[in-house]
Amino acid sequence: MKEYDYLIVGAGLFGAIFAYEANKKGKKCLVIDKRPNIAGNIYTENTQGINVHKYGAHIFHTSDKEIWDYINQFAEFNRYTNSPVAVYKGELYNMPFNMNTFNKLWGVITPDEAKEKIEEEKAQAGITEPKNLEEQAISLVGKTIYEKLVKGYTEKQWGKKATELPAFIIKRLPIRFIYDNNYFRDTYQGIPIGGYTAIIEKMLKGIDVRLNSNFFEKREEYEKIAEKIIFTGMIDEYYNYRYGELEYRSLKFETETLETENFQGNAVVNYTEYEIPYTRIIEHKHFEYGINTQKTIITKEYPKTWVKGDEPYYPMNDEKNNKLYEKYKELAKNEKNVIFGGRLGEYKYYDMHNVIKAALECVKTEIG
């Protein structure tokens, strides 16, 4: 008999849910994480009365009532609605692309006028078979929207020119012919009052947790400690990059406290021109209501090329990397005592509600 039923590598949302559910079913779990904190990328830290999203903004949204009810066991959510704005060369535009955006761009007022303008630009471009992301985007929304609100942001995000990116990255661009700045169309949306970290704390209550613990530094010891491993780290790293490295995009965060009550008037402001190196500025106090501090805290997000040692935030799900991942997936299928989960274990971009669903399904398949 080993000391634990499950070793869970990663104290983020997937790992915490698996540990919580397994613990309820009488299984003994050990959760380890290389970071000094639990909660993975949804970690929030209270600084001067403001819950700071340390690893980028996270806004919970879902249309699945079961998932919404599940996460609400652990926290009360406010009614925050994600309504980002975009800045392009000093001009301000509403996101997602909607009638407020089109009015600002062209002075149009009715949906028919906006549709006519977009169709006119698409026809002028004459693109029938898009060969790259730039052509794909123009074929969907026309040249004006693309150049002001898509091109620079996308090139910063991916670290490549839009003409060098494959067309399939943008399958669609949401265009809404209504005056509504709500970015998500989901039934449920909000931010947990008090931050996300408290949710993970509740999930991991009574479960053994070791922080500042890198699985790969004591791999032999950790592999002997439990009957099975739930691995939420990078699948290619688990296999010592046998077939080569999967590519990711990383982020650099610059966070500062400002001596003002209100810096930008919105939680999220995107900067869509390429010449500004960051993609967005987050003003954390605007995620919650009634934060009446005399100061504010902002974070600038800079996309960067991932190199070993960086935090991998976004899988590069292009054709080359997906093919490489399939090789690792085949290795994973033959594992009897290791289960891979989460965005790094499955090399997939996951929203939080998708992570919850995948973790619950994993528990059901594994334990019942």
Secondary structure, DSSP 8 states (H G I E B T S, - for coil): --SEEEEEE--SHHHHHHHHHHHHTT--EEEE-SSSSSSGGG-EEEETTEEEETTS---EEES-HHHHHHHTTT--B-------EEEETTEEEESSB-HHHHHHHH---SHHHHHHHHHHHHHHHT-SS--SHHHHHHHHH-HHHIIIIIHHHHHHHHTS-GGGS-GGG-S---B--SS---S---SEEE-BTT-SHHHHHHHTTTSEEE-S--GGGGHHHHHHHEEEEEE-S-HHHHTTTTT----EEEEEEEEEEESSS-SSSSSEEEE-STTSS-SEEEEGGGGSS----SSEEEEEEEEEE--TTS---EE--SHHHHHHHHHHHHHHHT-SSEEE-HHHHTT----HHHHHHHHHHHHHHHT-
